[in-house]
Structure formats: structure tokens, C-alpha cells
Amino acid sequence: MNWTISYYNERLARDILHMPAGILAWYLRYVDLMTVHGPNLSMPHSRALGDGLLELRLKAQEGIGRVLYYTLPGQRIIMLHQFIKKSQKIPPREFRLARQRMQEVQDADARRTQGESPA
């Protein structure tokens, strides 16, 4: 069974598609791999950030991009946030936003799962 990839919202999907061409090319390559092999591409392509949050590490001539993502039961991957890096570390604002979105996704999935449980 293949993995499915979805996006936190439509704006994120658009933002990813508007990343610089070289960074986008690496993103598309990694997403193809993830649909077949799952989310753990390992270093230097992917890295765990803790508590289930992961990052795709995209490096090209135009710069360094990151797409932060999370996995859900049922072989689902959800892309949470993207940005172009300008420093060594992930900026705290970007990290907080991805964690907030991850929590929202977890809560929504928990509600969905509870709604499907037999009474």
C-alpha cells in the first residue's frame, strides 16, 4: 500500500509549488519517494525534529528550503509548513507554526477516529 500525501491547506500547497525551481525539483523527487517508501528518507534528505514532526531538507543552487510534515495512521503524510532558510537553525516562529498545525491535525484526527468508533 502506498502512502498518501496531503497538505495542511490549499495555500501551503500553492506556496510549495512556488518555491524556487531547484528546491521544488528536490521536493517533488522526495515526495515521489515518500509515496512509495514512506516518510523516513533519513539524512541528509529528511530528519526527525521530535514528537513526530519531521523535515524535508531541500538544498539547491537557489538556497535551502524546508517542508515540515507529520505522519498519521493509515500511511498518511501531511505537509504542515514550508519556508526558505536564511540561517543555520529553524527560526523559532517557523517551528512554532508547524507544531501548532501538527497539534491541530492530531486533534482533528482524534475527533475523526472517535466519531468512527462503535458506540
Beta strands, then each sheet from edge to edge (+ up, - down):
strand 1: 4-7
strand 2: 46-50
strand 3: 53-60
strand 4: 63-72
strand 5: 76-85
sheet 1: 1+ 5+ 4- 3+ 2-
end
